[in-house]
Amino acid sequence: MRETRRARLALGLLIVAALVLITVDRRAGQGHVLGPVRETVAALFGPFERAGAAVARPITEFVGMVRDAPGARQAIADLRKENARLRSELAAQRLDGSRAAKLDRMLGLAGLGRYRVVPAVVIARRSIPGFAETVEIDAGTKDGVRADMTVLSEHGLVGRVVRAGADMSTVALLTDPSVSVGARLEGGNEIGVVSGLGEAGGGDNFVKFRALDSTVSLSAGRRLVSMGSLRSRPYVAGVPIGVIERVENTPGDLVRTAYVRPFTDFSTLDVVGVVVEGPKRDPRDAVLPPEPRRDDAADRRAEARERERRREAAASADDTLADRRGRDGEAGDLGPLGDEESADEDARPAARRGAPSGDRREDGRA
């Protein structure tokens, strides 16, 4: 009991002394007589203090992390939402830029053909009764769109409107097997019918062109435009359709068939234009894109190389023939036997080309 009282008394005295020293040191500052004592004590116990702080720091930080965890999780969630929003805005800006470029090209094509169009964006792709390949666009009767109107893209013909609602419309694509379009060959008046092939057209979305005249010359590379319908419904004239890739020649057919690659890429269809008013005059081939430029100089160089190759081949053949004639002349100088053998060799070319050995023996004996 006495030791306990003494320990408590000593502890109390130490606490009081410490408080007194702290108070005096606080008021006196560095210039007081206790300044050197404080520095000495700090030098002695400083390493222990730093070691204790280093040991206690992870525990202190862990406790702080646990305490701040709910707020940190909320901050992370907020940052993720902000990041997603910024990414969405960036994607929307890129999409808007791409669509603006497509819209500009589509309006340029419409200007060449003097078509008055209502711009629209493809919002869905689906099939409806009677049509296997159709798309939905975000323009309808409120915008002046009606059924049986031509739809085009920045590259060429897309199809026609088959159903028009107040805010949306359905467009049957050129590749649909139920769609047929009157077409004309570029640079002439040869006409025919373009029909969709559906899945049979493959990944390139080929369509089929059947010329009405079996004598029409069809070849790969020739381009097609729409022929136009009465009062421009459902198709206006002069819209680019595509390029002939392959011609099917079947003897006896009354019509000739070719397979055409459309100018429009239906797998990436986005911005389109509905022609609400057709041109007063047929634009003919004015809306077709420029043909790829041919390098005439390269063609001339290739022709020159071909002529040189033929000339060298002819000279080589002449040299070979002269050498052979010289050898034949030398064999003739050997006398009658040599002449007879030479004549015999010339008369038997089949033996030199590998005739059966039995035949060669019979000829030798003869």
C-alpha positions in Angstrom: 0.0 0.0 0.0 2.8 2.4 1.0 4.7 1.6 -2.3 1.5 2.4 -4.2 1.1 5.7 -2.5 4.8 6.6 -3.1 4.5 5.7 -6.7 1.4 7.8 -7.1 3.1 10.7 -5.3 6.2 10.4 -7.5 4.1 10.3 -10.6 2.2 13.4 -9.5 5.4 15.3 -8.7 6.8 14.4 -12.1 3.7 15.5 -13.9 3.7 18.8 -12.0 7.4 19.3 -12.7 6.8 18.6 -16.4 4.0 21.1 -16.6 6.0 23.7 -14.8 9.0 23.2 -17.1 6.8 23.3 -20.2 5.2 26.5 -19.0 8.4 28.2 -18.2 10.1 27.0 -21.4 7.1 28.2 -23.4 7.3 31.7 -22.0 11.0 32.0 -21.8 11.9 30.9 -25.4 15.3 30.0 -26.7 17.1 32.6 -24.7 16.2 31.2 -21.2 18.6 29.2 -19.1 16.6 26.1 -19.8 17.3 26.3 -23.5 20.5 24.2 -23.5 18.8 21.7 -21.2 16.0 21.3 -23.7 18.4 20.9 -26.6 20.3 18.2 -24.7 17.1 16.3 -23.9 15.9 16.6 -27.5 19.3 15.3 -28.8 19.1 12.3 -26.4 15.5 11.3 -26.9 15.1 12.5 -30.5 16.1 9.2 -32.1 13.7 7.3 -29.9 10.9 9.7 -30.8 11.6 9.3 -34.5 11.8 5.5 -34.2 8.5 5.4 -32.4 6.9 7.7 -35.0 8.2 5.4 -37.8 6.7 2.3 -36.0 3.4 4.0 -35.3 3.0 5.7 -38.7 1.6 2.6 -40.6 -0.8 2.0 -37.8 -1.9 5.7 -37.8 -2.2 5.7 -41.6 -4.3 2.5 -41.5 -6.6 3.9 -38.9 -7.0 7.1 -41.0 -7.6 5.1 -44.1 -10.3 3.0 -42.4 -11.8 6.3 -41.1 -11.8 7.9 -44.5 -12.8 4.8 -46.5 -16.5 5.7 -47.1 -15.5 9.2 -48.4 -12.8 7.7 -50.6 -15.2 5.2 -52.1 -17.6 8.0 -52.9 -14.8 10.1 -54.4 -13.8 7.1 -56.6 -17.4 6.6 -57.7 -17.7 10.3 -58.6 -14.5 10.2 -60.6 -15.6 7.1 -62.5 -18.9 8.8 -63.4 -17.1 11.9 -64.5 -14.7 9.8 -66.6 -17.6 8.0 -68.3 -19.4 11.3 -69.0 -16.3 12.8 -70.6 -15.8 9.7 -72.7 -19.4 9.8 -73.8 -19.1 13.5 -74.8 -15.8 12.8 -76.7 -17.5 9.9 -78.6 -20.5 12.1 -79.4 -18.3 14.8 -80.7 -16.4 12.4 -82.9 -19.7 10.9 -84.2 -21.1 14.3 -84.8 -18.0 15.2 -86.8 -18.2 12.1 -88.9 -21.9 12.6 -89.5 -21.3 16.3 -90.4 -18.7 15.2 -93.0 -21.1 12.6 -94.5 -24.0 15.1 -94.5 -21.8 17.6 -96.4 -20.9 15.0 -99.0 -24.5 13.9 -99.3 -25.7 17.5 -99.8 -23.0 17.9 -102.4 -24.2 14.9 -104.4 -27.8 16.2 -104.1 -26.7 19.6 -105.4 -25.1 18.0 -108.5 -28.3 16.3 -109.3 -30.5 19.2 -108.3 -32.4 17.0 -105.8 -34.2 18.7 -102.9 -33.5 16.4 -99.9 -34.5 16.0 -96.3 -31.5 14.8 -94.2 -32.0 11.9 -91.9 -30.1 9.4 -89.7 -30.4 5.7 -89.7 -31.6 4.6 -86.2 -32.3 0.9 -86.7 -32.1 -2.0 -89.1 -34.8 -4.5 -89.3 -37.1 -6.5 -91.6 -40.8 -5.9 -92.1 -43.5 -8.1 -93.8 -42.7 -8.1 -97.5 -39.2 -6.8 -97.2 -36.2 -8.5 -95.7 -33.7 -5.6 -95.6 -35.0 -2.3 -94.4 -33.8 0.5 -92.1 -35.6 3.0 -89.9 -34.7 6.7 -90.3 -35.5 9.6 -88.0 -37.6 11.6 -90.5 -41.3 11.3 -91.3 -44.3 13.1 -92.6 -43.7 16.1 -90.3 -40.5 16.6 -92.4 -42.3 16.2 -95.7 -41.3 12.5 -96.2 -43.8 10.3 -98.0 -43.9 6.7 -99.2 -42.3 5.9 -102.6 -39.6 8.6 -102.3 -36.0 8.0 -103.3 -33.4 7.7 -100.6 -29.7 8.3 -101.3 -26.4 8.5 -99.4 -23.2 10.5 -99.9 -22.2 7.8 -102.5 -25.3 6.8 -104.3 -28.7 5.1 -104.2 -29.9 3.6 -101.0 -33.5 2.5 -101.8 -37.0 3.9 -101.4 -39.4 4.8 -98.6 -42.0 2.1 -98.1 -43.6 3.4 -95.0 -43.8 6.9 -93.5 -44.8 7.8 -90.0 -45.0 11.1 -88.3 -41.5 11.0 -86.9 -39.9 7.9 -88.5 -39.9 6.2 -91.8 -39.0 2.7 -93.2 -36.7 2.5 -96.2 -36.3 -0.7 -98.3 -32.7 -1.1 -99.3 -31.5 -1.6 -102.8 -30.1 -5.0 -101.8 -33.6 -6.3 -100.8 -34.7 -9.1 -103.2 -38.1 -7.4 -103.5 -36.6 -4.1 -104.8 -36.2 -3.5 -108.5 -34.8 -0.3 -110.1 -34.7 0.8 -113.7 -31.0 1.5 -114.5 -29.0 2.9 -117.4 -25.4 2.3 -118.4 -23.1 5.3 -118.2 -22.5 7.1 -121.5 -25.3 5.6 -123.4 -29.0 4.7 -123.5 -28.7 1.0 -122.8 -31.2 0.2 -120.0 -32.0 -2.7 -117.8 -33.2 -3.6 -114.3 -31.2 -3.8 -111.1 -32.6 -6.2 -108.5 -31.4 -7.0 -105.0 -29.9 -10.3 -104.1 -30.4 -10.3 -100.3 -28.0 -12.8 -98.5 -27.0 -14.2 -101.9 -25.2 -10.9 -102.6 -22.6 -11.8 -99.9 -20.7 -9.5 -97.7 -20.1 -7.0 -100.5 -23.9 -6.6 -101.0 -23.8 -7.2 -104.7 -26.9 -6.6 -106.8 -27.9 -8.0 -110.2 -28.3 -6.0 -113.5 -30.2 -7.6 -116.4 -29.9 -5.7 -119.7 -33.1 -5.7 -121.7 -31.2 -6.0 -125.0 -29.2 -9.2 -125.4 -26.8 -7.4 -127.8 -25.7 -4.8 -125.2 -22.0 -4.9 -124.5 -21.5 -5.5 -120.8 -18.1 -5.4 -119.3 -16.5 -5.1 -115.9 -15.9 -1.4 -114.9 -19.0 0.0 -116.5 -21.1 2.1 -114.2 -24.9 2.4 -113.7 -27.2 5.2 -112.8 -30.9 5.2 -112.0 -33.1 5.6 -115.1 -35.9 7.4 -113.2 -39.6 6.8 -112.8 -42.7 8.6 -113.9 -43.0 11.8 -111.9 -39.8 10.7 -110.1 -41.7 8.2 -107.9 -40.3 6.0 -106.5 -36.9 6.7 -108.1 -35.5 9.9 -109.5 -33.1 9.9 -112.5 -29.3 10.0 -112.4 -28.5 8.7 -109.0 -25.3 6.6 -109.0 -26.0 2.8 -108.4 -22.7 1.0 -108.8 -20.0 -0.6 -110.9 -20.2 -3.9 -112.9 -17.8 -6.4 -111.4 -18.7 -9.6 -113.3 -20.7 -10.5 -116.4 -22.6 -13.8 -116.7 -22.5 -15.1 -120.3 -25.1 -17.9 -120.8 -25.6 -18.9 -124.5 -29.2 -18.8 -125.5 -30.4 -16.3 -122.9 -32.5 -13.5 -124.2 -31.1 -11.1 -121.7 -27.5 -10.6 -120.3 -26.8 -10.5 -116.6 -24.1 -8.7 -114.7 -23.3 -8.4 -111.0 -22.9 -4.9 -109.7 -21.0 -3.6 -106.6 -23.1 -0.7 -105.2 -21.5 2.6 -104.5 -23.2 2.7 -101.1 -21.8 0.7 -98.3 -24.9 -0.7 -96.7 -23.0 -2.2 -93.7 -22.0 1.3 -92.5 -25.1 3.2 -93.5 -25.6 6.3 -91.3 -26.6 9.6 -92.8 -29.0 9.6 -95.7 -31.2 12.0 -97.7 -34.8 11.6 -98.7 -35.5 13.2 -102.1 -38.7 15.2 -101.6 -38.4 16.9 -105.0 -36.7 15.5 -108.1 -34.9 17.5 -110.8 -36.7 19.1 -113.6 -34.2 17.6 -116.1 -32.4 14.3 -116.1 -28.9 14.9 -114.8 -27.7 11.9 -116.8 -24.1 11.1 -115.7 -23.4 14.4 -113.9 -23.8 12.9 -110.4 -21.4 10.0 -111.0 -18.0 10.3 -109.2 -14.9 11.0 -111.3 -13.4 7.9 -112.8 -10.0 6.8 -111.4 -7.2 8.6 -113.4 -5.1 6.3 -115.5 -1.4 6.8 -115.6 -0.8 7.2 -119.3 2.9 7.5 -118.9 3.0 4.2 -117.0 0.9 2.6 -119.8 3.3 3.8 -122.4 6.3 2.5 -120.5 4.7 -0.9 -120.1 3.9 -1.0 -123.9 7.5 -0.1 -124.7 8.8 -2.8 -122.4 6.5 -5.3 -124.1 7.7 -4.3 -127.5 11.4 -4.6 -126.4 10.7 -8.1 -125.0 9.1 -9.3 -128.2 12.0 -7.8 -130.2 14.6 -9.6 -128.1 12.6 -12.9 -128.3 12.5 -12.6 -132.1 16.2 -11.9 -132.3 17.0 -14.9 -130.1 14.8 -17.1 -132.3 16.7 -15.9 -135.4 20.1 -16.6 -133.8 19.0 -20.1 -132.9 17.8 -20.8 -136.4 21.0 -19.5 -137.9 23.1 -21.7 -135.6 21.0 -24.7 -136.5 21.4 -24.1 -140.2 25.2 -23.7 -139.7 25.3 -27.1 -138.0 23.3 -28.6 -140.8 25.7 -27.2 -143.4 28.7 -28.6 -141.5 27.0 -32.1 -141.4 26.4 -31.8 -145.2 30.2 -31.5 -145.9 30.7 -35.0 -144.5 29.6 -36.5 -147.9 26.8 -38.6 -149.1 26.5 -40.5 -145.8 26.2 -37.3 -143.9 23.6 -36.0 -146.2 21.6 -39.2 -146.0 21.8 -39.2 -142.2 20.8 -35.5 -142.1 17.8 -36.1 -144.4 16.9 -39.2 -142.4 17.0 -37.1 -139.1 14.8 -34.4 -140.6 12.3 -36.9 -141.9 11.9 -38.4 -138.5 10.9 -35.6 -136.0 8.7 -37.9 -134.0 11.7 -40.1 -133.1 13.5 -37.1 -131.7 10.4 -36.1 -129.7 10.4 -39.3 -127.8 8.6 -41.9 -130.0 8.6 -45.5 -128.6 11.9 -47.3 -128.8 10.5 -50.1 -131.0 9.6 -47.5 -133.7 13.1 -46.1 -133.6 14.7 -49.5 -134.1 12.4 -50.2 -137.1 13.2 -46.8 -138.6 16.9 -47.4 -138.1 16.8 -50.7 -139.9 14.8 -49.2 -142.7 
